[in-house]
Amino acid sequence: MVNNNRNVIIEDINFDEALRYMGYGNQIPDDTTKELLLLCAKQLKEAMEPKFTYKVFDLVDGQIPNSEFKLEGKAIANHLENCEKVVFMCATLSGNVDLLIRKKQITGMTEAIITDSLASAVIEQVCDKAEEVILKDFKDYEHTWRFGLGYDDFPLEGQKKFLEILDASKRVGVCVNSSMMLTPTKSVTCVIGLGHNLKVSSQKSCDTCNFREKCQFRKEGKSCGR
């Protein structure tokens, strides 16, 4: 088992991704929106404390030996087919971001929506950076794309045990409430499979994208190229 936790530096927020969360599609934001994006991005960067923690386990017959956490569901079984190891990862932007969004919901919903969308984009950037760090230690392995808890038939009820295994509350300040929602809200839990001759790609497709139901590119028969 390998485990670690790191802070992450995000210099440039992915505005294009934030605009996708806002439903802009191919539309170009007006000058007022651009100014608000810059303002909200500045405030978000001042508030956030991006960090992640992870552990790497050996897999035997699709499960972690001697672990109380079971990788349940057909989707995760297919995702981890031929994998020899599995990465448990949790990333967050910190509770200060939740506080910033709540304050903006009181003072102005437009800025609240923009900040929320920017934060959604940034947490994906944090996950991307975390993945880069993790995979440096496993250069001889192929890897799957990140599979989130609660996706498809991978039970969301596993959040509590997943976080306990990562000691996420202590390491990065992430907990789960009675509704199985993560706190802070701009947090992610996911697994990545490592192995050889994998059947699952390292890149998500439109079919596996969490944004697919609202994506303007997809509605127009296009792809964002991610």
N, C-alpha and C positions, 0 to 999 in steps of 0.2 A: 504494500500500500504506500502510495506517495501522497503527501498532502502539503498544501501551501496556501498562503493568502497574500495578496498584493494590493497596493493602491494603484490607481490608473490616472494618467494625465490625458485629458482630452483638450487639445489645442483648438481645433476647429469643429464646430457642430455641423452635422450634415443637414443643411437647410432643405435640400431637395426631399430628403426622407421625412422631415417634419411637415413639409407642405403636403406630402402624400397622406400623412395621417390627418391633415386638415381637410382632405378631399379635393385638393387643387388639380390633381391629374396633370394634364399638359398646360393648364392655365398659368399665366405669369402673374404673380401678385402685384398689386398697385403699390405706389410709393409709400402710402400710409402703412400698408401691411409690412412692407420691407423695413420701415423704420421701427415698427413694433417688434418685428422679428429680431432685429439687432439689439433693441432695448431688453427684451425678454431673455435673449441668449446671454447677454452680459450679466443680468441678475441671476440667471440659472447657474452660470459658471462660478459665480461668487458663492452661491449657496451649496452646490453639490460637492460631495466627497466620494467620487467613484472608487469602488473597491470590489474585489472578488475573493472567494475562497474555493478551494477544490480538493478532492481526493481521487486517487486512481486505484481501482481494485481489479484483481484478476477475475475473469469470468470462467465458469465451468458449466457447460450445458445451459448457457443463457442466464445463470444466476451467480451471485456472489457467495462463495462458500462461507459458511458459519456466520451469515448476516441475517439480522431480523428483517431487513428490508427486502421485499420480493419485487422483482421486475415483472409486474402483472400486465396482462393484456396481449392480444395478438399483434397490435401495432408495434409495441416496443420489442417483442420477440422477433418480428421481421426486421426491425431497424437494426438490431444487434446480431443478426445472423452472421456467422463466421467471425464475430469479434472475440478477441482474446482478453481484452481489458475494457473497462468502462470508466469514464470520468464522470463524477458527480460534481456539479459546479453551481455556485450561487453568486450572483452579482447584484449590486445595488448602487443607487445614487445618494443614499442616506435620507434620514428623516427630515432634514432641512428643506429638501425639495418638496415634500408633502406640505410642509408648513408654508412655503412660498406660494404654492398653488392655492392652498386654502385662503390665504390672505388676498390673493388676486380674485378669487371667486366672490369675495365681499366687495372689493373696490371696482372690479370691472371684468365681466365674463370674457370679453374678447382677449384680453391679456392672459386670462386663466387658460383659455383654450389653446392659445399659442404656446404658452409655457408648458402645458401638459404635452402637447405634440412634440415640442423640442426635447422634453425629457424622455419621451418614448423613443425618439431617434437616438438620443445619447446612450440610453441603456443598451441598445443594440450595438453601438460602437464600443462600449465597455466590454460586452460579450465577445466582440470580434478581437479586441486586444487581448482579452483573457485567453481566448482560444489560441492565439499566436504564441503566447507565453507557454502555455501547457504543451503545445505540440512540438516545441523546440526540444523537449526531452524525449520525444517519440518519433524521431525523423524516419525511422525504418518502418513505421506503421502507416497504413492507410487509416482514414478516419471518416466517420459519418457526419452529417450535419447535426446541429444541436436539436435535441428532442425534448420539449418542455413537459413538465409534469402537468397533467390535465389535458394534454393533447390526445385526440382520438380516444382510445379506450385505456390509456395509461392513467390510472386513478389519481385524481387530485387529492384524494384522502391520504395519499402517501406523503404529503408535504411535511407534516410534523416530524415523522421519523426521518425523512430525508434531511431536514434541517438539523435534527439532533445528531445525525451521523457526521455532518459537516461542522458541528459546533458553531453554526452560523450566527446564533444570537451573540455569542461572545466574540467571534472573529470579525464579523462585519455588521452586526446589529440588525440582522433580519430575523423576524419571527413570523408566526402564522396565527390568524385569529380563528374564531369558532366557525367561520364560513369558509375556512381553508384558503383565505386570501392572504397574500404576503404583506407584511408591514416592515419597512416602508413600501408603499405601493409600487414605486418605480424600482422593482427588484425582479429578478428572474431566477428560476431554478430549472436546470436542464441536465441531460446526460449526453455524452459523446462516446461513440463506440470506437475502439481501436483494434485493428487486426490486419489480416492479409486476404486478398482476393474477395473484398467486400462487395456485396450486391447493392448496397445503398450508397448513393453519391455523397460527396463531402459538401455539395451545394444544394440548397433548397430549390425547389421548383415552384411554380405557381400553385400546384396542388398541395404543397406542404407549407405555404406561406400563411402566417397568421392574419395577414392583411387582405387575403384574397377576396373576401366578401365585399369589401369597400373599395377595392383597387380600381381606379379609373382606367388604368392601362389595360387591365384584364377585361373590363366591360367593353373596351374598344377593340378587343382581340389582339392586344399588343402585350409586350413584356417590359418591365422596368430594367431588365438586363442584370438583375442581381443573381 
